[in-house]
Amino acid sequence: MTHMTTDTTTVATGTPILHASGVTMRFGGLTAVRDVELSVNSGEIVGLIGPNGAGKTTFFNCLTGLYIPTEGTVSYKGNVLPHKSHLVTQAGIARTFQNIRLFANMTVLENVLVGRHTRTNEGLWSALLRTPGFKRAERASEARAMELLEFTGLAHKRDHLARNLPYGEQRKLEIARALASEPGLLLLDEPTAGMNPQETRAAEELIFAIRDQGIAVLVIEHDMRFIFNLCDRVTCLVQGEVLVEGSPSVVQSDERVVAAYLGTPFEGAPGAEEVAEVNAAEAAQADDAAHTSAPGTTSTTSTTGTEGDAK
């Protein structure tokens, strides 16, 4: 894998860069996420797991400004994040989605260049008049985009349309586009969903390489073997609340985690009716968000369900 330089601001390893404090998200009278505390340190890969209906994607949406939490705050490098997704990206947090969102009729290179827009300072008039400053910025952006395509193994596909890429390469392209915004923290929502074992191993290697570039990673994933091999720490959500947090070995051996995945009731667990109501509310919210998404994007449904599955 090609080495990638990064403009990410250096932070001492182990320094907290993301902290979610008391994050609660209600849809009307239904609570999908309740009083969640979670932190990610620099140089760390943190996993977020939980059965369907646990509220994982809803929590991700609260972190990235797609949802405004009913209660609680989200801070990045000590600053409370605004409730606007583009401002969260500018602050240094990038994400991918379970359902791939690429510009289907744009090339691989063009998709990555779209991700560069938050890090370019040239204005509208510079672009329209194609000033020397704009041309320099354009050349720099293309060079950086090609560096990211080399890093993700897609440089040979630079002129291919995104819609023509195999599934695993579409996943890589979405990660490359997210990295184009020069994040200090990358949020991955089920990056191996729908992948075969070989693609999953390649994704694991890529995420380790991203971490080695100084970018912290928070990842949602249903593949437990993948999560426990990959992560330094794991947090398990059940019905919107943190059930357990700790090292992979601690979480893996917790009987409550096993019970939650098997669907075995435990003390304080919500009933099936409450779970169904929360799932429906999250699905409706996801549908609303999908209707306002950018035109021309692909939305590739993974084998584990749609984003509205209220993970």
N, C-alpha and C positions, 0 to 999 in steps of 0.2 A: 504494500500500500504506500502510495506516494506521501512524503512528508508534507505537511501543510503549515505554513506560517500563519500566525494569527495576530490580530490587532487587539485582542481582548486584554483589558487592563489586568495586570498581574495582581493577584490577591494571595496572601499567605495560605498555604494548604491548611484546611481545617477551620478557616474563618467562615462564620455563617454568612451566606449571601442572600438566601431566601428565607423569610420567616412568615408563616401564616399563623395568625393569632386569633383564636376564637371564631373561626370562619363558620358562619351559619347561612344556609340558603333555603328560603321557603318559597314555594309556589302557592300563593294564596294561603290556605291554612295547613298545607302539607310541608313537612320539613324533609328535604332531600339530603342536606349536609348539616350536621349539628356540632358546633363548638369544636371544630377540628384545629389542632395545633400540629404544625409540621415545619421542619427546617431542613434546608439543604446546605451543606458546607462546600467550600471550594474544593476542587479535586475529588469530588465524591459522586458516586452513582447511587441514587436512592430509588427503590422500587415502591410502587403503590399498587397493592393487590386487594382483592375482595370479590365476592361472588356478584353475579348480575344483580343490579338494584342497589349496589353499595354506594353509589353516588360519586364514583371516581372521576368520570368525565365532567360532571357538574362541578366538582371541586377544581378540576383543571380550568374550566371556564371562568371560575371565580379568580383564579390566579392570573389569568391572561386578559382580564378586562372584558371578556364577552358577556359575563354576568356581573352585576353589582351585588356583592354579598348583602344579605339582610342585616347581618351583624358581623363584626370582626374586621381585621385589617390584614393586608398583604404588603410586606416590605421587601425591597430588593436593595442590598448593600446599604441598609439603614434608612432608606427613604420609602415612605408609603407610596405605593403605586397608584396612579390614576385609574379611573374606571373607563378607559378607552384602549382598545386593543392595539392601535397603532402607536400610542404613547408608551404602552408596556413594551412593545418591540423596540422602540427607540431607547428605552431605558436599559435594554440588554437581555430581554427574555424572548426566545423564539420557540415555536411549537410546531408539531405536525399533528395530523388528525387521524383517527381510526379510518375514516373514509377519505381516501386520497383526494386532495384538492389541488389539481394541476391545471394549467391553461392548456387544454387538449390540443388546440390548433396552433400552438406556439412551439418553437423548437426547444430542445433540451437547454441550449445556451440561453435562449430568451427567458425561459422560466427562472433560471438562476439570476439573471440580470434584474428581473422583477424584484427579487429578494434584496437587491442592493440599494433600492431606492431610499431606504431609511438612513443610509450612510453616505449619500451624495448631497452636496450643498448647492449645486447649480440650480438656478431658478427657471421659471417658465421662459423669460425672455432670452436667457442664455441658450436654452434648448431651441427656441424658434429661430434665433439668429445664428445658431451654431458658432458661438464665439470660441476663441482659442481655449478659454477656460473650460468650456463645456466639452470640447473635443478631447482635452487632456483627461478630464474626469471620465469620459466615455471609454477611452483606451484603458485607463486604470481599472474601471469596473469590469471590462471584458477580460483583462489579465487575471483579476481576482476570481472571476467566475470560472475561468479555465483552470485555475489552481484548485478550486473546489471540485470541479469535475474530474480532475486527475486524482484527487484525494479519495473520491467516492467510486472511482473506476468507470466513469462515464464519459471520459474525454473523447473517446472514439465515436460516441453517439451525439456529439454536440449539435449536429444539424438535423437530427431525426426529430420528427414530431413527437411530443410527449405521449400522445394517445397510442403510438405504435410501439412503445417500450413494453417489454415483458413486465409482469406484475412486480417482481422483486426489484427491477430497475426503476420502476415508478416510485417505489418506496425510497430508494436511494436518492432519486432526484428531489423528492420532497425534503429530505434531510439536507441535501446540498443547498436548496433554496433557503431553508431556515438558517443554515450556517452563513449564508451570504449577508445577513444582517449583523454579523459579528457579535453574536450573543456571548454573554458570560454564563448563561444557563439555558439549556435546551430541554424542552418538555416533549416527550415522545408518547403518543397515545396509541398503544398496541402496535409497535413497529414491526412485529413479526406475524401479525394476523394474516392468515391465508398463505403463508410461506411454507415451502417444503423444508426438510431438515438442512439441506445444503445452504439455502438462502438464509435460514435462521442463524447458522454458524457465521455466515458472512456479515449479517447484521450485528452479531455480538462483537466480532472483530472491529467493525466500524465504530461501534459505540465506545469500545475501549480506546480506540485511536483518537476519538473526539475528546474523551476525558484526558488523554495524554497531552492534548493541545491546551489544557488549562480550562476547559469548558465543563462545568458541572452538569449533571444529567439527572432529571426526574422522569421515571418511565412507568407507565401503566402497562401491564401485560397479564394475560391469562395463562401463558405458558410458565408453569411454576419452575420447571427445570431451568429454563432460560433466566428467569428472575433470580433464582438462588445462586446460579453460577456467576451472574453479572454484577449483582449489587453489593455495596458495602453495608447498607442498611435497608430494611424493608418495613413499611407501614401497612397494616391490614385494616381496611375500612369494612364495616358491616353495618348496613342500613344507615349510612351517613356518619357513623361515629367511629373513632379510632378504637379498634379492639385490642391491638397489641402493636408495639414498635420495638425494633431491635435488630440484631445481626440476623443474617439469613438462617443460621442454625437455631437461634432462639425462636424465631417466628415459625420455622418449619416444624419444630417440635411442640408447639403450643396446641394443646388439644382443642381449644376453642376455635382455632383457625381451621383445623380439620373438620370440626363439627359444622362450621359455617359453610364450608364448601360442599359438604355432604347434605346440607339442608337440615341438619339436626337442630331442633330448638334448644336454646340455652336461656338461662335466667335473664329476663328483661328483653328478650327478642320480640320484635313486633310481629303482629299476626299477618296472615296472608293478605287480608283485605287492605291493611295499611300499606303493605309493600306494593300491591297492585296500584293503589292510588298514587303513590309517589312515582312509580314507573310511568304511569299515564301522564302525569304532570310534566315530568322531564322530557318525555317524547314530544309533547305538544310544544314545549319550549324549544327543542331542537328543530322541529318543523318550522317554527317562526324564524329561527336563525337561518335555516337553509333557504327560505324564500328571499332573504335579504343578501345572500352571498353573491359574489361577483359573477357576472355572466361569462360563459365560455369556459368555466372550470369543470373538470371531471369530478365525479363523486363515486369512486369505486367501492362498492359495498364488500366488506370482508366476509369471510366465512363465519365469523363470530357474531354477525348481526350489524345493524346500523348504529350510527352514533346516538340515535335516540333510544337506544336500548337501556338507558339509565344505568350505566355501569357504575 
